[in-house]
Amino acid sequence: MDSQNKTLGGNPAVLRLVESAVMLGLATALSLVKIFQLPLGGSVTLCSMLPVLLIGYKYGPKWGLCTGFTYGVIQLLLDLGEALSWGLTPAALAASIIFDYLLAFAALGLVGIYGKGFGRYVAGMTTAVFLRFVFHVISGVTAYASWLPKEWSGHLLLYSLAYNGSFLLPDFAISLVVGVLIFRPLKKFLETD
């Protein structure tokens, strides 16, 4: 930690900002590597949530929420052209922006809510991604109700749960496995701020 601070002028705030920017860049690059993508948004990526989760764990929920929110804005800017092509009403588009991007990705920053330690790290990752899932489900039942397939008629909530779970569960599984594998080698980095 001391050597890191010396290289950045001894300012821990600068170090925090630089680490967060690097992790946001890494998360964004990984989000572009899609294993599969659903027609109305949502994809399984190459561990794109993990860098944001790591910053949220290292620096706690307040900084994590800010980092997650910033990541949501970046994802919104990358996806906006595609989202505009879906023909959503202005109200549905606004709901999608709020729930699918701003709140869902901000929730990833809550990974540090339980404090430090391996068990708390895993619990925090699970909670943060579950909250992201909740926000996507809310978006599904508000913004995307008009896209409900006929065979799901009358089952909007179940459809939203199934649709969002189909990409977020495997995406979380990848992040969890890699996150568990790298926890020990990165423990010194993750548990000093």
C-alpha positions in Angstrom: 0.0 0.0 0.0 2.8 2.5 0.9 4.6 1.9 -2.4 1.3 2.4 -4.3 0.6 5.7 -2.5 4.2 6.9 -3.2 3.8 6.3 -6.9 0.6 8.3 -6.9 1.9 11.2 -4.9 0.8 9.7 -1.5 -2.8 10.4 -2.2 -5.1 7.4 -1.4 -8.1 9.2 -3.1 -6.1 9.2 -6.4 -5.2 5.6 -6.0 -8.9 4.7 -5.4 -9.9 6.7 -8.5 -7.2 5.1 -10.7 -8.1 1.6 -9.6 -11.8 2.2 -10.2 -11.1 3.6 -13.6 -9.0 0.7 -14.6 -11.6 -1.8 -13.3 -14.4 0.1 -15.2 -12.3 -0.1 -18.3 -11.7 -3.9 -17.8 -15.4 -4.5 -17.0 -16.4 -2.6 -20.2 -13.9 -4.5 -22.4 -15.1 -7.9 -20.9 -18.8 -6.9 -21.5 -18.0 -6.7 -25.2 -17.0 -10.4 -25.1 -20.5 -12.0 -25.3 -20.9 -15.7 -24.9 -24.6 -15.3 -25.9 -27.0 -12.4 -26.1 -30.8 -12.3 -25.8 -32.9 -10.4 -28.3 -34.1 -7.7 -26.0 -31.0 -7.1 -24.0 -29.1 -9.2 -21.5 -26.1 -11.3 -22.3 -23.7 -13.8 -20.7 -20.3 -12.2 -20.9 -16.7 -13.1 -20.1 -16.9 -12.2 -16.4 -17.7 -8.5 -16.9 -19.4 -8.0 -13.5 -16.4 -9.1 -11.5 -14.2 -5.9 -11.8 -17.1 -3.8 -10.5 -17.8 -6.3 -7.8 -14.1 -6.2 -6.7 -14.0 -2.5 -6.4 -17.3 -2.5 -4.4 -15.8 -5.1 -2.1 -12.5 -3.3 -1.7 -13.9 0.2 -1.1 -17.3 -0.5 0.4 -20.9 0.1 -0.6 -20.8 3.9 -0.9 -17.9 3.9 -3.4 -19.2 0.7 -4.9 -22.6 2.2 -5.7 -20.9 5.1 -7.4 -18.7 2.8 -9.4 -21.6 0.5 -10.3 -23.7 3.5 -11.4 -20.9 4.7 -13.6 -20.7 1.3 -15.1 -24.4 1.4 -15.8 -24.1 4.7 -17.6 -21.3 3.3 -19.7 -23.4 0.2 -20.6 -26.3 2.5 -21.4 -24.2 4.5 -23.8 -23.0 1.3 -25.5 -26.5 -0.2 -25.8 -28.6 3.0 -26.5 -28.8 2.6 -30.2 -29.9 -1.0 -29.9 -32.4 -0.1 -27.1 -33.9 2.7 -29.3 -34.5 0.2 -32.1 -36.8 -2.0 -30.0 -39.8 0.4 -30.4 -40.4 1.0 -26.7 -42.7 3.9 -25.7 -40.9 6.8 -24.1 -42.2 5.7 -20.7 -41.0 2.1 -21.2 -37.6 3.4 -22.4 -37.3 5.5 -19.3 -38.2 2.6 -17.1 -35.6 0.4 -18.9 -32.9 3.0 -18.5 -33.6 3.4 -14.8 -34.1 -0.2 -13.9 -31.9 -2.1 -16.4 -29.0 0.2 -16.4 -28.7 2.8 -13.6 -30.2 0.8 -10.6 -29.2 -2.7 -11.8 -25.6 -1.9 -12.3 -25.4 0.3 -9.2 -26.5 -2.6 -7.1 -23.3 -4.5 -8.0 -21.5 -2.0 -5.9 -23.2 -3.3 -2.7 -20.9 -6.3 -2.7 -19.0 -4.9 0.3 -22.1 -4.4 2.4 -21.2 -7.3 4.8 -17.5 -6.3 5.4 -14.3 -8.1 4.8 -13.6 -11.9 4.7 -14.1 -14.7 2.2 -17.6 -15.7 3.4 -18.7 -12.0 3.4 -17.2 -11.6 0.0 -19.2 -14.5 -1.5 -22.4 -13.4 0.4 -21.9 -9.8 -0.9 -21.4 -11.0 -4.4 -24.6 -13.1 -4.2 -26.6 -10.2 -2.7 -25.4 -7.6 -5.2 -26.1 -9.8 -8.2 -29.5 -10.8 -6.7 -30.4 -7.1 -6.4 -29.3 -6.6 -10.0 -31.6 -9.4 -10.9 -34.5 -7.8 -9.0 -34.1 -4.6 -10.9 -34.1 -6.4 -14.2 -37.2 -8.3 -13.3 -39.0 -5.0 -12.3 -38.0 -3.6 -15.7 -39.3 -6.7 -17.4 -42.8 -6.3 -15.9 -42.9 -2.6 -16.5 -41.0 -1.7 -19.6 -41.3 -4.9 -21.6 -44.8 -6.0 -20.9 -45.8 -5.3 -24.5 -43.2 -7.8 -25.7 -44.7 -10.7 -23.7 -45.0 -13.8 -26.0 -48.5 -15.2 -26.4 -47.7 -18.5 -24.7 -46.7 -16.6 -21.6 -50.0 -14.6 -21.5 -51.1 -13.9 -17.9 -47.6 -14.8 -16.6 -45.7 -11.6 -17.0 -43.8 -11.9 -13.7 -42.8 -15.6 -14.5 -41.7 -14.6 -18.0 -39.5 -11.7 -16.6 -38.0 -14.1 -14.0 -37.2 -16.7 -16.7 -35.9 -14.2 -19.2 -33.6 -12.3 -16.8 -32.5 -15.5 -15.0 -31.5 -17.1 -18.3 -28.7 -14.7 -18.8 -27.9 -13.4 -15.3 -27.6 -16.8 -13.6 -24.9 -18.1 -15.9 -23.2 -14.6 -16.0 -23.2 -14.7 -12.1 -21.9 -18.3 -12.1 -18.9 -17.3 -14.2 -18.2 -14.2 -12.0 -18.6 -16.2 -8.8 -16.2 -19.0 -9.9 -13.5 -16.7 -11.1 -14.1 -14.4 -8.1 -13.6 -17.3 -5.7 -10.5 -18.5 -7.5 -8.8 -15.1 -7.5 -9.8 -14.1 -3.9 -6.8 -15.6 -2.2 -4.2 -14.3 -4.6 -5.8 -10.8 -4.5 -6.6 -10.8 -0.8 -3.9 -8.3 0.1 -5.1 -6.0 -2.7 -8.8 -6.4 -1.8 -8.6 -6.0 1.9 -6.4 -2.8 2.0 -7.8 0.5 1.0 
